[in-house]
Amino acid sequence: MEPKKYDINIEQLFRDDLHQYLLSIGMVDERLPEAQDIEELWLKIGESYLPDGMREFRDYPTVSLGWMMFVGMAIAKYWDTDWELYSKVDDLYKYLRDQRDFDHMDEYVCEKVLLLDEEQQAAMAKTVGECASRTYNLLCHRHLEPGTSEAFRAYVAALHQMYLMGMAMELKRLGYHMTKLN
């Protein structure tokens, strides 16, 4: 899952679009967080997520993309609350998914991990839905042939940015503000 030159360009496209959108609605800071512990988990989480995400993508592309944003949020919350405990969980994606199931993972994350009330859950679902729709739209406009390695790499790049933006959103919600030091 190492990015190639093309992947970096498309991944930057996803990153820039998501960042600008989330910045415009106050969900992230201008400077995105660097959380090495969370970022280092991407490869393992991404690989674990792929079978479920790919299965869902054909019929529910925005769910396939959006659920990864919820995973990023949950990992950031775990990092903040008890990383010593959660860092020992062998597969945090499967841990989250198996609390209920894939279809209801978003609800579990919102209710039990992020502890959002109903109004906050609705707002979060709307934000994640918009991010997933924007990212899917960008994927579609690349005119990638389904089933090709290029399409697969673009999908993984999209998931990666959804994960990182989920992390950034939750860290900001938790009070971590990223500012440039002088």
Secondary structure, DSSP 4 states (H G I P E B T S, - for coil): ----HHHHHHHHHHHHHHHHHHHHTTSS-SSPP--HHHHHTHHHHHHHHHHHHHHHHTT-HHHHHHHHHHHHHHHHHHHHHHHHHHTT-S-HHHHHHTTS-GGGHHHHIIIIIS---HHHHHHHHHHHHHHHHHHHHHHHTTTPPTTSHHHHHHHHHHHHHHHHHHHHHHHHHTT-------
